[in-house]
Amino acid sequence: MSSYAWVMLVNRQKIYPAIFAISCAALVLEVSLTRLFSIYLSYHFAFMVLSIAMLGIGCAGTVLAVYPKLKNGSFIGAYAALAGLAVLVGYLISNNISFDPIKLSWDIWQIFVLAIYCLSLSLPFFFAGLLIASVFSLHSEQAGRIYSADLLGAGFGSVAALGLLHIASPEYAVFVSSVLCFVAALIAGGKRVRVAALILIVVVAGAVLVRPAFLGIRLSPYKNLSLALKFPGARHLNTYYNSFSRVDTLESPAVRFAPGLSFSYLKPLPKQIGLSVDGSSMNAVTYTVFKDDLAFVEQLPSALAYEIRKGDNEENVLILEPKGGLNVLTAEQYGFKNLYKVESNPLLVDVVRDVFGAFSGNIYERNTFKGLGRSWLRREESARFGIIDLAALGTTVGGGFGISEDYLFTVEAFEEYLNALDEDGAITISLYLAPPARTELRTLATAIAALEKHGVSDVSRHLAAIRSWDVLTLIVANEPLAQNEIENIRDFAEKRRFDLVYVPGIKASESNRYIKMPGDEYFKSFKDIIDPATRSQFITSYLFDIAPVHDDNPFFHYYLKLKNIGEIYDVMGEKWQYFIEEGYLLPAILLQVVVLCAILILLPVILRRVTKKPKLSKWPTLVYFGMIGLAFMFVEVTLIQRCILVLDYPAHAFAIVITAVLVSAGLGSRMKRLAKAPVILVLAALALIYGFLFPLWLDVLATFVFPVRIAGVFISLLPLGFLMGIPFPLAIKLVGQKDEGLIPWAWAINGCFSVLAPIIAVMIAMAVGLNAVLLIGAAAYALAFLALLPYLSEQ
């Protein structure tokens, strides 16, 4: 036994808090990088953070397998200090070098800049992986306690990240992550390492206090906020943060928020203050003091529902996602008084209400609620509305949303809206037009599916749609539209020079009159989708995937049909940049990650550095650690997605699920009496049970207040998470007994499959649903049990 190993046996308690600190730092960094990428670039680049993190961790196992001398215990403190230093260097590089996805279409060097991004940001995870994998290799007999410290630290880090992001901008969370790494170095390092870590902590604290300009977040010059601020006279007002968004306010000539405004309206708009979310999605708060200036809202396509129901202005109106409040002003302009507003981003409500209260006419002073509209409807199940307005305007079209969930536009969502309507009520949705048509057609198909499930046999009399030059408004009525309502729609469109897309009994000559489009594709597409005789064939043969989406696969804004990529490329003018803008990164990312993971896993085998025992098969190790990495992430991803609807916000779902699973798994990993192979089969069976019962439990929780929902989700995940903590340390201990040289390789396999798992899980969910992901996760655990049998037979 080496002298350091003996010291470790005497002072082993030091290493557990060091692992706790480094794991906490890694989770804080991962979550804060996700936010930074959303602000730097866009959501779909933020998705790459998980791959960056897990590849760094997996690479550490490969390096240790190839260079076993790096498993020296005296390096543990240095690895922690290097991780902290790498956090700072990675942030400075990503924040100060000029990478822009927009430039990719003409500047091939941007690919290399992106590679520098990924490499620099993966280094902290690489050093953290070196630390933890080294400890596992040196002390595999204590795998349960080591894994417990790892998971508990990561669980605490997910909550800490959420709290840090709620009170400060994301770069501060990055600095906290680096300090946590230096704390781990203080705990586990030698004298020189401790001195260096202490100096670096002082440097970080000084930088935070002084806050030099180069530390501030730098936006892409091509983001909407950056472009709006380039106009002469533009002025940035302030920046606000919460745990999952950044809201900027600005004055600029570019802020002219009146989507689809009729060309016949020639008066100037009232003053507006711009609202930008993460530098991209733009909306505005409108000055309301001079009521005559608000007449412009009657010239918007989104006013259609209020126009045809203006005689019933005592009805309740529910406005979902009102953002800056334009649709609220429209309802008020038409005399509706009983308005209920539900906004999923609480920061927008706070800014409009607290900062621009008088300016906006105090639109959020009464009956304003924060959270997901569907969750609010479930708690207010007795409420009925004459109009439900899905104010989708202001949502960025395209890529940022391609691989994100959207529970407001599923078949089940529309069913809930229909159930919340008065007998003669209607849903109104306004969407930006973004040819070739995708969002509009999927919205129509999804609404029709909901109407038919609602018991409507002939949907053709329940729908109407008009369009302006850039906006389409769809009406979905609970009852067949009356003849006078149909005439009101025709009259509304005629006076404002909007084009009819569909009304019951429409003729081709009534469409495409004012804002002419080649071929009048919207009219023809709506007609084919509404007609049950042509609907299925049209949806199946359409260039994009516009089939209705459900809660089980809520990726509404993902329209990719892999078989049509070539044709899509041609239609979009042979611009591959389009695929990035549309969020079609998943297949490309998967291909790259598969190649990188294959290299990381096979390199030690090719170099014959995995094991020196020729009789010991490597296949059980590969299958076992690959399957438990895959299964863990499949189950985790599914649980997070399931909980978004009941916890209102993806950030909350992520934090609560991750914390519950990791903390309970950390406790389970210490249960030596349960560390038996059959427990893996029990875990597989329990995952299946959760697949069937957990959604039912969430439906029950949805009717309770938010603290009860949090507690209910957290407690209900503990049994499953507890068992999920057993498979990894169980096998590490067994592998260590056979050949400790296999442990770094096993770590690399587990890390690489953990990289692949979230990407594959999302792609499977898009294709066949979240339940399938959970079923495959359960099957992976069962396969892992079979792979473990050779180790058990040799005992």
N, C-alpha and C positions, 0 to 999 in steps of 0.2 A: 504494500500500500504506500502511495506517495505521501510525503510529509503534508502536502496540502489536503489530501484526502483525510488524513488523520485529524488535521485541524478542523476540517469540515464536519467530521463526526462529533467533535467536541462542541463546536459552535454552529451546529447545523441550523439552529433557530434563526440565525441571521439571514439565511438564504431565502426563507419563505416570505418575509416582508419585502425583500428585494424583488422577488418574482411578482409579488402582488403589485408593487409600485410600477414595474416595467410593463406589466400587462395592462394596468390602468392607463398608463401613458399611451400605449398602443391604441386602445379603444378611443381615448380622447382625441388622439391625432386622426384616427380614421374618420370619426364623425365630423371633426372640424374641417378636414380636407374635403369631405363631401359638400359641405356648405361653401367652402372656398371655390371649388370647381364650379358650383352652380352660379356663383357670382362672377368669377373670372370669365367663364365660357358659357356653359348651359348645363341643364340637368343631365343630358345623356353623356356628357364627359364626366360628370360627378359619379356616374355609375361605374366608371373605370377604377375608382378608388379602391374598391374591395379587391379587384384583381391585382392592383399594385401592392396592396398590403399583404395578401396571402402569397403572392409570388415571392416577395421579399422574405417572408417567413419560410416558405418552402425551399428557397435557394440556400438558406442557412443550413438546412439539413443536408443538402447535396454537398456543400463546401466541407462540412464536418466529416461526411462520409469519405470524401476524396482526400482531405487533409486531417486525419484523426488527431494530429498533435495539437490542433486548435481547441480540442476538448479539455485542455489544461484548466484546472479549477482556478488557478491564479489569474486567469484572464477575465473572470466573471465581472468584476468591478469595472474593468476597462471596456468591456462590451456595453455596459450600461452607460458609461460616460460617452462613448462613441455614438450610441443611439441618441442621446440628448443633443450632442453636437450636430449629428446628421439631421435632426428635426429642424434646427435653426437654419442650417445650410440649405436644406431642401425647400424650406419656405422662402428664403431669400431668392433662390434661383427661380422657383415657379412664379414668384411675384414680380420679378424684375426683368426676366427675359421675355422677349416678345413672341409669344405663340398665339396664333389666331386661326381658328378653324375656317373662317371665311377665306383666308389667304391660300388655303390648301388647293383651291381650284386653279391658281396660277403660280404658286410658289412651292415647288416640290421640296424645298429645304425645310418647310414647316414640319414635315414628317420627322426629320432629325431633331428639330426643336422639341417635338412631342416626345421623342425617345429620351431626350435629356430630362424633360419633365418627369417621366415615369421612373427613370433611373435614380434621379436625385431624391424623389419622394419615397422610393422603395428602400433606401438605405436604412432609415430608422427601424423599419420592420425587419430588415436583414439582421441588424445587430441585436435586436430584441430576440429574434429567433435563435441566433447563436448562443445567447445567454441561456434561454430556457432549454434548448435542445442539449446543450452541454451539461446542464444540471441533471436532466433525465438520463444521459449517458453515464454520468459519474455515480448517480444514486438511483438506479432503476428500482432498487428494492423499496424506495420511498416514493414510487410513482404516484400513488394516491394522494399523498400530502402535497407533492409538487404540483400536480394537476389541479388540486383544490385551490392552492394559492393563485395559480394562473387564472382559473375561471372566476374566482371571487374578485380578483383584481380587475378583470375585464368587465364583470357585471357592475362593479362600482363605477368603472370608467364610463359606461354607457349613460348612467344617471348623472355623473359629474359633468359629462360633455353637454347634456341637455341643459343642465343648470347654468353652466358657463356661457353657452350660446344665448341663453335667455337674457342674461344681464350685460353682455358685452359683445363686441364684434368678433368674428371667428379667429382673427389672428391672436387674440388673447388666449383662447383655448390652446392654440399651437404652442404659445410660450409656456403655459401650464404643463403641457405634455413634456416639453423639454426639461422643465424643472423636476418633474416626477422621475425622469430618467436619471438626472443627476442625484436625486435623493436615493435611488437604487444604488448608484455608484458609491455614495457616502456609506451606505449600509454594508455593501459587500466588497468594496475595494480596499486596496492597500493604502498606505500613508500618502503616497504621491497621487494616486487616483482621487483620494478624498480631498486633498488640497486643490487639485485641478477642478473637481466637481463644485467645490465651494466657491472658487473664483468665478466659474461659469454661472452659478446661480446669482451671484452679485451682478454680473454683467447683464444677465437677462432682466433682473429687477430694475437695473438702471435704464436699460433700453425701454422698458415698459413705462417708466416714469417720465423719461425725456421724450419718448415717442418721436424719433426722427422720421422724416417724410418717407424714406425708403421702406419703412415697415408697414405703411398704410396699404390697404388693398387697392390694387390697380385693375380697373375694368378694361375689358377689350374695347378698343376704339370703335368697333362695329356694333356694339350693343346699343339698343334703343336709347338708353339714358345718355350714353356718350354722344350719340348723334344729335339728340335734342339739345344738349348743352353747347354744341358748336354753333348754333344759330346766333346771329347778332342780337344782343340784348338778353340772352338766356342767362339765368341765374340759379345756381343750386342753393336750395334753402336749408335742408337738413337731411340727416340720415338716421333711421331708427332700425333697431334689431329686435327680433325675438328668436326662439330656438330653431326656427325653420325658415325664416325669411329675412330679407333686408328690404326696407321700404325707403325710397328717396322721394323727397318733394322738390319741385322745381318750378320756376317760371320760365317760359320759353315760347317764342312764336310757333314752335313745332307742336305745342300743346293745343290742339284743336279737336276735342273729343266729341264728335257728333256722328257716330258710325252710320253710314248710309244716308246722310242728310239729303233731302230732295234738292235737285238742281233748281227747282222753282223757288226755293227760299234764298233770298238775296240779302237779308239783313245780317249785320255782324253778330257773332256769338258773344255771349257774356264772358267776362273774365273767367279763366279756369286755371287751377293749380294742378300741375302734373303729378301723378303718382306712379312710381316705377317699382316693380317687385323684382328683386335680384338683378336690376339693371335691364330687364327685358320687357316683361309684360307691362304695358302702359295703360293707364286709366287717368281719370281727372276728377277733381272736385270743382263743382260749378258755383259761381257767385249767384246768390239768389235774392239779393236785396231788391233789385228792380224786376218785379214780376213780369213786366211786359217783355223783358229780354228772354224769358223762358219759353216763349211761343215756339221756339225752334224744335222743342221736343215733340210737338205734334206733327212735325215734318220728318220724323224718323220712322223707318219700317217697324221698329220695336214698339211703336205706339198703337199698332193695329188692334191688339186685343182690347186695349182701353177704349179705343174709338168705337168698336162694335158693341161694347158693354157699358157705355158711359151713362146710360139711363139707370144702371143698377149700382150706383157708386156708394151705396151703403153696405155692399158686400165686403167680406174680408179678402184681402190680397196678400199673398205670400210671395216675397221676392227673394230668390236664392242667389247667392253670390253677387250682391249689389256693388261691391268694390267701392268706387268713388261716389256712387249713389245716383247715377243718371236715370236709372229706371224708377227709383223712388220719386225723383222729381217729375217724371212722366205721369206716374200714378196720381201724384198730388195735383198736377196741372189739370187732370181730368176730373178732379173733385173727389177722388177716393180718399176716405179718411181712416179706415181701419187697415192700416198697413203693418205687416209683420216682415221683418228683415232678418235673414240668417246668413251670416258671412263666415266662411271657413277659415279666413285669416284674421285672427283677433287683432293683429297689429294694425291692419287697415281701419278697422272700426275705431280703435283707440286714437289713431292719428286724425281721422276725419272728425270724430266727436270732440276730442280734447284740444286739438290744435286749430282746427278749422270749423269749430262749432257754429259761430255766428256767420262766418263766410258761407257755409253750406246750408244755412237755414235750419240748423240743429236736426238734420234728418235722422241721426242715429240716437236721438235723445230718448225716444220711447219705442217699446216693442222691438228692440234690437237684440239679437242673440248671436252668440259666437259658437261655431262648431259646424259640423256637417249637417246639411239640411235634412237628410233622411233620418239621422239620429234624432233631430229635433221633432220631426213629424211623428216618430214612434213614441216619443214621450208626450206628445200632444195629440193622441190618436182620436180624440173627440172633436178636434177643430176641423172646420170645413171652410173652403175658400171658393170664391167665384173665379178668381184668376190665380194661377201659380206661374210666376214669371222666372224662368231660368235665364238669368242675365249673363249669358256666356260671353258677351262682347268684352273685349279686353284680354281675352285669353289668346296667348300667342299661338299662331297656327304652326303646326308641324313638329319638328324634331324633338324639342324639349319634352314633349308629352308622349312620344311614341312608346317608350318602355316604362311609363308610369301608369299606375292604376287610376281609374276615375269612376267612382261609385255613384256619381250623379246621373250617368247616362247609360245605365244597364236596363235590361227588360224589367228586372225586379224594382228598380228605382221608379220607372214610369208607372208600374202597377201601383206603387205606393202613392204617387202623385194623383193618379186617377181616383184612388180610394179616398183621397183627402179633398176632392172637389165637391162642390154642390152638385145637385142633380144636373143642372145645365151649365156647370163651370167648364173652364178650358185652361189648358197649359199653353204657354207661349214661349218659344225659344228663338233667340236671334243669334245667328252665326256669321262669322266672316266667310265670304266666298274665297276659295283658294283653288282655282282650277289647276289640274283636273279634279272634278268633284269627288270628295271622299267623305268628309265630316257630315255634310248635309244629307247625303244618301244613307249613311249608316244611322244617323239620327232618325230619319224617316223610317227605315226598316225596323229599328229598335222600338219606336213608338207604335208601329203597326203590330209587332209581336205582342206588345203589352196590351193593346186594345183587344186583340183577339183572345188573349188569356183573360181579359176582363169581361168577356162574354159578348163582344161586338162581332156580329157575323159579317156585316158589310161596312168595312172601314172607310169606304170612299166618301161617305157623307159626313165623316167626323174630322176631316182634314182640310186645311187650306194653307197656301204658301204664297208669299210675294217676294220680290227681290228688287234691290236697288243696284247701284253700280258695284258695291262691295259687301253688301249684307243681305242675307236671306232670313226671313221671319216665318216660322212654322207655327200653325195653330193646331192643337190636338184637343178636340172637344169631347166631353163626356157623353153628350147626346148628339144626335145628328144636327148639323147646322141648319137653322131655319132659313127659309127663303129670304126673309128680310136681312138676316145676317150675311148671307151670300151677296146680296146686292150692296150692303154696306161695305163689304170687302172690295168689291169691284169699284165702288165710288171712291173709297179711300185711295186705292192704287191709281185711279184715273186722275184725280185732282193733284196728286203729288208726282205724277209721271213715274210711278213704280210699275214694274212688270208683274203680271200674274204668272205664277208658276203652276199653281193648282187651286181650283175651287170645284166643288161638285158641279158637274155639267159643263166644265170648261171646254172650249173649242180651240183648236190650234191657232186660229187667227187672233185669239185674244191674248196670246202670249208673245213675248219677244218684240214688243212694239216700240218701246222708248229707248231701252239700253240694249241694243241689238247684239246678239252673240251668234257666231257661226253655228248653224244647225240647231239652235235652241235646245241644247243638250239637257238643260235642267228640266224643261217641260217634258221631254221624252222620257228622261230617267224617272221622274216622279210618276208619270203615267204607268210605266212598266212595273214599278215597284208596288204601286197601289193596286194594280190589277192582279188578283190572285192567279190568273191564268198564265201570266208572264213573269211573275215575281221571282220564283225560284230559279228559272233559267237566266234571268237578268243578273241576279246576285252571283250566281255560280260563274258566269262567263265574264263578269266585269273585270277590268284590269286590276283593280284594287280589291282588297278584302273589305266588303261593306256589310257583311252579315251581322245580325243583331248580336250583342254581347251580353253576358250574364254576370252575376256576382262571382261565379266560379272562374271566370276569365275576364276580369274587368279592365282589359287593356284597350279601351275604346279608341284611342288615337293611333293604334298600330295597324296599318293597312297593308302590310307587306304580303304579297303572294310570291313565294320564292320562284315558282315556275314562270312568273311574268317579269323577272328582273330585266331581262334583255329588252323586252318590249317597253317597259317603263323607262329604261335608259334612253331608248330612241325617242319616246314621247316627250321626255324632258330635255330634248335638245342635246343628247349625248353629254350631259353634265353629271359626272359622278358625285359632285358636291351635293347634289339633290338628295342622295341617299343619306348623307350625314345630317342634312337639315331635317329630314323626315324621321330621324331616330332609327334608321335601319342599321344600327351598329352591331346588334347582337350576333348575327352570323359571322361578321368579320372579326369581332372580338373573340368569339369562340374559336375560330380557326387559329388565330394567333396564340391564344392561351393554350390550346391543345398542343401546338408545336413546342412552345416553351416548356410546358409541363413534361412532355415526352423527353425533352433534352435533360431536364433536371432529374427525372426519375431514372433514365437509362444511363446517364453519364457514369455514375458510380459502378454500375454493372459492367459497362464496357471497359472501364479501367480496372475492373476486378478489385474494387475497394469495399464491396459490400460485406463480404464475409470470407474468412480464411478457412472455413469448415466446409469442404466440398460436399459432404453428405447432407448439409442443411439446405433445404429447398427455399428459394427466394419467393416462389409463387404465393404461398400462404400469406407471407408478410405483405406482398403487393396487394393482393385481393382484400385482405382484412383491413388494413389501414386506409386503403382507397375507399372501401365501402362504408366504413364508419364516418369518414370525412364527408362523403357524399350524403349519407343518411342524415347526419347531424344538421347539415345546412339545408337539405330538402325540408326537413321537419320545421326548422327555424323559419325559413322563408315563408312556408305555408301559414304558420301561426301568426307571423307579422301581418301578412296580407289579410288574413281573416279578422284580425283585431282592429284594423283601420276603421272599419265601419262603426264599431261600437265605441272606439276611443277618439273618434272625430279627426285626428290628425296622424299622418304617417310617422311624424317624429315621436309622438307619444306612443304609438303602437310599437315602434322600434325599441324605444327605451324600456317600456314595461316588459315586453316579451323577452328581449335580450337579458334584462336584469333578472327576471324570474327564472329563465332557463339556465343562465350561467351560474347564478347564486345557488340554485337547488342542485345543479350538476356538480358544482364545487363541493357541496356538502355530501352528495352521493358518492363522489370519488374517494371519500375518506372511510366509507363503510366497508371494512375489510371482510366482514362476514358475508356481505352481498356480492363480493367480487368473484363470482362464479360464472362460467360460460352460459349456463341456462338462462341467466338473467337477460342476456341479449335477446333470446327468443321472447321472453316476457315483454321486453321493451318493444319489439316488433309488433306484438299483439296489442300493446297499449297504444302505440301510434295509430293502428287501424281503428281502435275504439274511439280515439280522439277525432279521427277523420269523420266519423258518423255523429258523435254526440256533441263535440265542441261547438259546431255552428248552432245547434239547438240551444245550447247554454248561452251563447252570445245573444241570441234573439231574446232570451229572458232578461239578460243584463241590460239590454238596450233601453229598457223602459225606466231604468233607475237613474239617479243623479250621478254626476261624474265621479266623485270619490268612491261611491259604491261600485261603479263599473271598473275602476282601476283595481280596487281590492279584489273584486270577483275574478277578473282576468288573472291577476298575479297569483292568487291562491290556487286557482284551478290548474295552472301550469306547473305547479311544484311537483306533483307526483311524476309526471312525464320527465321533467327536467332532472329530477333526482336520479332516475335510472339512466338518463343520457350521459351522466358523468362517470359511469362505470366502465364501458368498453375500452376506452383509450388506456387508462392506467393499468387495467387488467392485463392487456396485451403487452404493454411496455415492460411490465414486471416479468412476464413469461419470456419475452424476447431477450431481456437482459440476462436471464438465467441460462439461455442457450448460447447467446453470443452478443455481447453489448455493442459490437461493431455494427449490428443491424439497426440500432436505435436511431442514429442520425438519418439513415435511409428511410426508416419508417416515418420519421418526422417529416421528411421531404415529401413522401407519398401522401401523407395526410394533408399537408399544406397545399399540395398541388390539386388534389381532388376537391379541397375546400374552395379553391379558386374556380374550378370548373362548375361546381355545384350550383351556385346562384344563377349563373348564366343559363345553364341547362334547365334549371327549375323554372325560370321565367319563360323560356321558349316552350317548355312543355305546358305550362299554365296557359299560354296564349293559344296553343293548339288544342288541348283537350281539357284544361281546367286545373284548378288547385287541388281538387280531390285526388287526381291522378298523381300529382307530385307527392302527396303524402303517402299514397299507396306504394309508389316506387321507393320512397324512403324506408317504409316498413320492410319491403322486400330486400333492400340493401342491407338492413340489419340482419335479416335472416341469412343472407348470403355470407355476411361477415362471420356469423356463428359457424357455418360450415367450413370456412377458411381457417378457423381457429382450431378445429379438431386435430390436425396433425401435431400441433404443439401439445395438446392435451394427451394424445396417445403416447408421446415420448416421455411423459412424466413418470 
